[in-house]
Amino acid sequence: MLNTEKIIEDTLRVVKKAKPKRILLQAPEGLKTKVKDIASAIEKQGTKCVIYADPTYGACDIPEKTAKMIECDLILHIGHTNMVGKTTPKTEYVAYFADTDILTPLKKHALKLKGIKTIALATTIQLVKKLPKIKEFLEKQGHKVIIGKSKNLTYAGQILGCDPTAATGENADAILYLGSGTFHPLGITRYTKTPIYVLDIEKNQLYDLKEERKLYEKKTILKTIKYNDSKTVGILVSTKKAQFNKNIFKIKKQIEFEGKKADILVMDNISPDKIIGMQFDILVNTACPRIEDDLVYDSPVVNWTTILHSK
Ligand code: SF4
């Protein structure tokens, strides 16, 4: 459950300290329903506030250009932590931590982890503060528990779809992902062969991801076959700061070296409606890795890193 009051309280504290004249307020899609309340609270405190209404998928997506254009001296990004470094104007982050009880479902299903010696924990920003208690419990059950840290992220155990290194950088017998859905745990499979277990707090289940993983890897192999057979390739490029791949011309050259015709398709937010009518045998994605899993494109999408690993 979203604790809006807490988000507003944290936001006002940040605003008070930063003392901006005008704020560009940005929140991910899951928090958009609260953004008007947050903006009102900021304005009540005496600071002008503009709501950024374009989609925000992650902390990779800081709207510096828009902020400059509408003369905001602060970007306020709700829901994530910094992953892009310094921005102009400055960006302040207000992370959101969920109050969900994940220890009780873990206690219920912990036997499924029996026999695993070393476990690396992974979760998203919303649940990172729960990890020390999870570690304590699993250690009492006889496991060795590691909470690693990505050098690009703020908290130990915190992962992103594009950065699972908090879990994969460790030498563990298994990774335990705590959260919901398969998006993040399947994302981890791109980077490691280590078995992955998922504590799905919405479904109240703990399971080994191996079946889903097998299917996912099969789909990835099929996409690489499709790439090898393709004659026309669209290269998806995002201009978002942390998604932009500066090697796009090299990538195009490499693809053309294989006898294919390749076009670079540059856009800020990558979405299928922008390329309707352009026909490609396959789309090669150089931006956010999760775009590869999106099934809404007319052509199959494969990450450039997937192609490189298949060579
Ligand atoms: S690149 Fe993708 S996975 Fe990484 S932060 Fe951005 S939206 Fe999330």
Residues whose N, C-alpha, C, O or C-beta is under 5 A from the ligand:
A	BS01	SF4	Y57 G58 A59 C60 L160 G161 C162 C288 P289
